Amino acid sequence: MDKMNKVVYVYLVFEKKDYFFGSIAAIYDHLSAEQVGAGYHTLWNVRWKETSVILRPGLL
């Protein structure tokens, strides 16, 4: 395996749904800021801990 792909795992706590995205920006192509509980820049600043979703960056 030569190339690793980045993935951002999103779990909507209140909806109990899992999503996988290639970037934080891609989250907002499919989910609203209201669903996520935070805007794009907020996710970068709070490091994914103070929202109603669970985000886990990782590699595929």
A tleap script that builds the chain and sets N, CA, C and O, in Angstrom:
source leaprc.protein.ff14SB
mol = sequence {
  NMET ASP LYS MET ASN LYS VAL VAL TYR VAL
  TYR LEU VAL PHE GLU LYS LYS ASP TYR PHE
  PHE GLY SER ILE ALA ALA ILE TYR ASP HIE
  LEU SER ALA GLU GLN VAL GLY ALA GLY TYR
  HIE THR LEU TRP ASN VAL ARG TRP LYS GLU
  THR SER VAL ILE LEU ARG PRO GLY LEU CLEU
}
set mol.1.N position { 0.849 -1.165 0.000 }
set mol.1.CA position { 0.000 0.000 0.000 }
set mol.1.C position { 0.897 1.231 0.000 }
set mol.1.O position { 1.538 1.529 1.008 }
set mol.2.N position { 0.951 1.945 -1.113 }
set mol.2.CA position { 1.834 3.090 -1.253 }
set mol.2.C position { 1.224 4.393 -0.773 }
set mol.2.O position { 1.930 5.240 -0.226 }
set mol.3.N position { -0.075 4.568 -0.966 }
set mol.3.CA position { -0.698 5.850 -0.670 }
set mol.3.C position { -1.759 5.686 0.413 }
set mol.3.O position { -2.587 4.778 0.354 }
set mol.4.N position { -1.721 6.580 1.408 }
set mol.4.CA position { -2.732 6.593 2.459 }
set mol.4.C position { -3.692 7.738 2.186 }
set mol.4.O position { -3.263 8.843 1.855 }
set mol.5.N position { -4.974 7.485 2.322 }
set mol.5.CA position { -5.981 8.515 2.126 }
set mol.5.C position { -6.490 9.002 3.473 }
set mol.5.O position { -6.696 8.218 4.399 }
set mol.6.N position { -6.686 10.313 3.562 }
set mol.6.CA position { -7.191 10.927 4.781 }
set mol.6.C position { -8.701 10.739 4.849 }
set mol.6.O position { -9.385 10.804 3.828 }
set mol.7.N position { -9.216 10.507 6.045 }
set mol.7.CA position { -10.655 10.385 6.244 }
set mol.7.C position { -11.029 11.099 7.538 }
set mol.7.O position { -10.288 11.060 8.521 }
set mol.8.N position { -12.186 11.749 7.523 }
set mol.8.CA position { -12.728 12.384 8.720 }
set mol.8.C position { -14.022 11.649 9.045 }
set mol.8.O position { -14.969 11.666 8.259 }
set mol.9.N position { -14.056 11.013 10.195 }
set mol.9.CA position { -15.232 10.277 10.654 }
set mol.9.C position { -16.110 11.225 11.451 }
set mol.9.O position { -15.632 11.897 12.364 }
set mol.10.N position { -17.397 11.283 11.111 }
set mol.10.CA position { -18.352 12.149 11.802 }
set mol.10.C position { -19.462 11.277 12.368 }
set mol.10.O position { -20.075 10.492 11.645 }
set mol.11.N position { -19.716 11.416 13.651 }
set mol.11.CA position { -20.832 10.721 14.292 }
set mol.11.C position { -21.759 11.772 14.865 }
set mol.11.O position { -21.373 12.524 15.760 }
set mol.12.N position { -22.992 11.831 14.351 }
set mol.12.CA position { -23.982 12.766 14.875 }
set mol.12.C position { -24.594 12.136 16.122 }
set mol.12.O position { -25.334 11.157 16.033 }
set mol.13.N position { -24.284 12.696 17.267 }
set mol.13.CA position { -24.654 12.120 18.551 }
set mol.13.C position { -26.166 11.987 18.692 }
set mol.13.O position { -26.663 10.919 19.050 }
set mol.14.N position { -26.902 13.065 18.413 }
set mol.14.CA position { -28.340 13.049 18.641 }
set mol.14.C position { -29.094 12.246 17.592 }
set mol.14.O position { -30.165 11.710 17.879 }
set mol.15.N position { -28.558 12.155 16.389 }
set mol.15.CA position { -29.206 11.391 15.321 }
set mol.15.C position { -28.686 9.956 15.252 }
set mol.15.O position { -29.270 9.114 14.570 }
set mol.16.N position { -27.596 9.678 15.953 }
set mol.16.CA position { -26.953 8.356 15.951 }
set mol.16.C position { -26.656 7.877 14.530 }
set mol.16.O position { -27.016 6.764 14.146 }
set mol.17.N position { -25.986 8.748 13.751 }
set mol.17.CA position { -25.620 8.432 12.372 }
set mol.17.C position { -24.123 8.631 12.171 }
set mol.17.O position { -23.523 9.545 12.736 }
set mol.18.N position { -23.531 7.761 11.358 }
set mol.18.CA position { -22.110 7.821 11.023 }
set mol.18.C position { -21.929 8.330 9.602 }
set mol.18.O position { -22.703 7.993 8.706 }
set mol.19.N position { -20.893 9.151 9.403 }
set mol.19.CA position { -20.530 9.639 8.075 }
set mol.19.C position { -19.010 9.620 7.959 }
set mol.19.O position { -18.298 9.724 8.958 }
set mol.20.N position { -18.527 9.486 6.733 }
set mol.20.CA position { -17.093 9.533 6.458 }
set mol.20.C position { -16.850 10.531 5.338 }
set mol.20.O position { -17.528 10.493 4.311 }
set mol.21.N position { -15.878 11.432 5.533 }
set mol.21.CA position { -15.580 12.477 4.563 }
set mol.21.C position { -14.079 12.540 4.325 }
set mol.21.O position { -13.284 12.077 5.143 }
set mol.22.N position { -13.705 13.122 3.190 }
set mol.22.CA position { -12.300 13.279 2.853 }
set mol.22.C position { -11.671 14.522 3.445 }
set mol.22.O position { -10.447 14.651 3.457 }
set mol.23.N position { -12.494 15.446 3.939 }
set mol.23.CA position { -11.980 16.677 4.547 }
set mol.23.C position { -13.071 17.296 5.406 }
set mol.23.O position { -14.238 16.915 5.315 }
set mol.24.N position { -12.686 18.245 6.236 }
set mol.24.CA position { -13.680 18.960 7.034 }
set mol.24.C position { -14.597 19.770 6.126 }
set mol.24.O position { -15.798 19.855 6.381 }
set mol.25.N position { -14.049 20.364 5.073 }
set mol.25.CA position { -14.870 21.145 4.142 }
set mol.25.C position { -15.950 20.275 3.497 }
set mol.25.O position { -17.060 20.752 3.260 }
set mol.26.N position { -15.645 19.021 3.214 }
set mol.26.CA position { -16.614 18.122 2.576 }
set mol.26.C position { -17.809 17.831 3.478 }
set mol.26.O position { -18.889 17.504 2.987 }
set mol.27.N position { -17.628 17.944 4.774 }
set mol.27.CA position { -18.737 17.733 5.705 }
set mol.27.C position { -19.889 18.663 5.350 }
set mol.27.O position { -21.051 18.254 5.356 }
set mol.28.N position { -19.564 19.911 5.043 }
set mol.28.CA position { -20.588 20.927 4.814 }
set mol.28.C position { -21.199 20.856 3.419 }
set mol.28.O position { -22.121 21.613 3.115 }
set mol.29.N position { -20.704 19.961 2.565 }
set mol.29.CA position { -21.376 19.689 1.295 }
set mol.29.C position { -22.599 18.806 1.517 }
set mol.29.O position { -23.513 18.791 0.693 }
set mol.30.N position { -22.620 18.070 2.627 }
set mol.30.CA position { -23.689 17.106 2.889 }
set mol.30.C position { -24.488 17.401 4.150 }
set mol.30.O position { -25.646 16.994 4.253 }
set mol.31.N position { -23.898 18.094 5.103 }
set mol.31.CA position { -24.563 18.400 6.367 }
set mol.31.C position { -24.545 19.903 6.606 }
set mol.31.O position { -23.617 20.597 6.190 }
set mol.32.N position { -25.571 20.393 7.276 }
set mol.32.CA position { -25.612 21.824 7.595 }
set mol.32.C position { -24.833 22.087 8.883 }
set mol.32.O position { -24.561 21.173 9.662 }
set mol.33.N position { -24.483 23.349 9.086 }
set mol.33.CA position { -23.795 23.733 10.321 }
set mol.33.C position { -24.680 23.447 11.531 }
set mol.33.O position { -24.176 23.138 12.611 }
set mol.34.N position { -25.994 23.549 11.356 }
set mol.34.CA position { -26.922 23.254 12.446 }
set mol.34.C position { -26.878 21.768 12.818 }
set mol.34.O position { -26.924 21.424 13.999 }
set mol.35.N position { -26.788 20.892 11.821 }
set mol.35.CA position { -26.688 19.461 12.100 }
set mol.35.C position { -25.378 19.127 12.799 }
set mol.35.O position { -25.345 18.321 13.729 }
set mol.36.N position { -24.310 19.748 12.347 }
set mol.36.CA position { -22.987 19.493 12.913 }
set mol.36.C position { -22.862 20.131 14.290 }
set mol.36.O position { -22.180 19.598 15.166 }
set mol.37.N position { -23.508 21.253 14.479 }
set mol.37.CA position { -23.432 21.955 15.752 }
set mol.37.C position { -22.320 22.978 15.801 }
set mol.37.O position { -22.059 23.569 16.849 }
set mol.38.N position { -21.654 23.193 14.655 }
set mol.38.CA position { -20.553 24.152 14.583 }
set mol.38.C position { -20.265 24.462 13.127 }
set mol.38.O position { -20.516 23.641 12.244 }
set mol.39.N position { -19.738 25.649 12.882 }
set mol.39.CA position { -19.333 26.033 11.538 }
set mol.39.C position { -17.953 25.492 11.203 }
set mol.39.O position { -17.255 24.953 12.061 }
set mol.40.N position { -17.575 25.643 9.954 }
set mol.40.CA position { -16.297 25.126 9.452 }
set mol.40.C position { -15.111 25.616 10.281 }
set mol.40.O position { -14.301 24.808 10.735 }
set mol.41.N position { -15.003 26.917 10.482 }
set mol.41.CA position { -13.850 27.470 11.206 }
set mol.41.C position { -13.866 27.065 12.679 }
set mol.41.O position { -12.811 26.894 13.290 }
set mol.42.N position { -15.039 26.916 13.238 }
set mol.42.CA position { -15.136 26.486 14.630 }
set mol.42.C position { -14.548 25.095 14.813 }
set mol.42.O position { -13.859 24.836 15.799 }
set mol.43.N position { -14.818 24.196 13.865 }
set mol.43.CA position { -14.259 22.842 13.991 }
set mol.43.C position { -12.742 22.857 14.000 }
set mol.43.O position { -12.114 22.084 14.725 }
set mol.44.N position { -12.151 23.729 13.203 }
set mol.44.CA position { -10.687 23.827 13.206 }
set mol.44.C position { -10.177 24.385 14.530 }
set mol.44.O position { -9.123 23.973 15.014 }
set mol.45.N position { -10.923 25.324 15.119 }
set mol.45.CA position { -10.451 25.989 16.329 }
set mol.45.C position { -10.671 25.181 17.602 }
set mol.45.O position { -9.832 25.233 18.501 }
set mol.46.N position { -11.761 24.443 17.709 }
set mol.46.CA position { -12.041 23.710 18.951 }
set mol.46.C position { -11.503 22.289 18.928 }
set mol.46.O position { -11.579 21.580 19.932 }
set mol.47.N position { -10.970 21.873 17.813 }
set mol.47.CA position { -10.382 20.533 17.675 }
set mol.47.C position { -11.403 19.440 17.956 }
set mol.47.O position { -11.053 18.409 18.531 }
set mol.48.N position { -12.655 19.641 17.566 }
set mol.48.CA position { -13.697 18.621 17.501 }
set mol.48.C position { -14.201 18.119 18.847 }
set mol.48.O position { -14.742 17.015 18.905 }
set mol.49.N position { -14.054 18.861 19.912 }
set mol.49.CA position { -14.471 18.334 21.205 }
set mol.49.C position { -15.705 19.006 21.790 }
set mol.49.O position { -16.362 18.412 22.646 }
set mol.50.N position { -16.044 20.209 21.369 }
set mol.50.CA position { -17.124 20.945 22.009 }
set mol.50.C position { -18.360 21.053 21.121 }
set mol.50.O position { -19.066 22.059 21.180 }
set mol.51.N position { -18.634 20.058 20.315 }
set mol.51.CA position { -19.785 20.082 19.426 }
set mol.51.C position { -20.659 18.865 19.692 }
set mol.51.O position { -20.293 17.982 20.467 }
set mol.52.N position { -21.809 18.827 19.046 }
set mol.52.CA position { -22.724 17.698 19.228 }
set mol.52.C position { -22.407 16.551 18.280 }
set mol.52.O position { -23.237 15.665 18.077 }
set mol.53.N position { -21.222 16.561 17.703 }
set mol.53.CA position { -20.780 15.473 16.833 }
set mol.53.C position { -19.432 14.965 17.323 }
set mol.53.O position { -18.726 15.653 18.059 }
set mol.54.N position { -19.091 13.778 16.915 }
set mol.54.CA position { -17.770 13.221 17.198 }
set mol.54.C position { -17.033 13.139 15.876 }
set mol.54.O position { -17.485 12.462 14.953 }
set mol.55.N position { -15.906 13.822 15.778 }
set mol.55.CA position { -15.086 13.805 14.570 }
set mol.55.C position { -13.762 13.142 14.903 }
set mol.55.O position { -13.125 13.465 15.905 }
set mol.56.N position { -13.359 12.215 14.055 }
set mol.56.CA position { -12.079 11.546 14.260 }
set mol.56.C position { -11.318 11.529 12.948 }
set mol.56.O position { -11.658 10.765 12.044 }
set mol.57.N position { -10.295 12.357 12.831 }
set mol.57.CA position { -9.475 12.284 11.627 }
set mol.57.C position { -8.612 11.030 11.675 }
set mol.57.O position { -8.168 10.612 12.745 }
set mol.58.N position { -8.382 10.444 10.529 }
set mol.58.CA position { -7.560 9.244 10.474 }
set mol.58.C position { -7.115 8.962 9.052 }
set mol.58.O position { -7.284 9.800 8.167 }
set mol.59.N position { -6.553 7.800 8.831 }
set mol.59.CA position { -6.075 7.394 7.513 }
set mol.59.C position { -6.791 6.133 7.085 }
set mol.59.O position { -7.126 5.277 7.905 }
set mol.60.N position { -7.023 6.030 5.776 }
set mol.60.CA position { -7.575 4.800 5.199 }
set mol.60.C position { -6.458 4.000 4.583 }
set mol.60.O position { -6.698 2.923 4.038 }
savepdb mol mol.pdb
quit
